[in-house]
Amino acid sequence: MPSVIEAQPSPLPFDASRTALVIIDMQRDFLEPGGFGESLGNDVSLLAAAVPPCRAVLDAARAAGLLVVHTREGHCPDLSDAPPAKLERGEPTARIGQPGPMGRILIRGEPGHDIVPALAPRPGEPVVDKPGKGAFYATDLADILAARTIATLLVCGVTTEVCVHTTVREANDRGYRCVVIADACGSYIPEFHEAGLAMIKAQGGIFGWVSDSGSVIAALGRHG
Ligand code: TIU
C-alpha cells in the first residue's frame, strides 16, 4: 500500500517494494583524517553529523525490507580507471594513489576506502564501486535497480553537492523519483550543503524532493 513521505516541495507517495535506500560514499576516506577528503584541504569533522541520521534511516530501511545500496568512490590499484584530470588534483604528496595513514588514498581494498563501521553493509546488500562522482557512471547500479523495478530512491551520504548531487542528477534523468535526506547528507562547505539541497527542490522539485531522517523513518514505519 502506498505511503507518503513528508518532503519539499511536496509530499511524495511511494511504494516501499519499489523504493531503495542509496547511501553515497560514507567512507573513511571522506569522513576520517588522513584520507581523500582531507588531502583536498577539507575539515573532515564537518561530515560526522550525518552519520547518526544515516544510521537511523538505514535501520528503518532494513526493518521495512527496502533494497539498500551502498556506494564507494575509488579506483583500481593500477589507477587505470582514474583519469589524469582527476589524479592531478590536491597536494602532490597526498593525491589519489599516494600512501596515507589509511593506506593508498581512494584505492579499492585499502582501509580508507572502507565504509565507516557504523554504516557497514550487511551481506546481501549491494556495494557499488564507482570511479566517478555519480553512482550510475561506469557501474551496474542501473541494472541492480531495474532488477527490483525500483522507482524511488532515498538518497543520503557525502558530500551533498558533489557525489550526492551528481547521483541525483543522473537518477533524475533516468526517471527515478529521488528524495534527498537532508540531515543524513553532509558537506565540507556548509553553504554548499544548503545550496545543493535548495537546488534539488527548487522550481517545483527540478531534481527531486528534500526530506529529513525523521520524516523518512516515520513514512517507512507507516508503509504497508
Ligand atoms: N570532495 C568532495 O566534496 N567529494 C568527493 O570528492 N566525493 C564525494 O562527494 N563522494
Residues whose N, C-alpha, C, O or C-beta is under 5 A from the ligand:
A	BS01	TIU	D25 E73 V158 T159 V162 C163
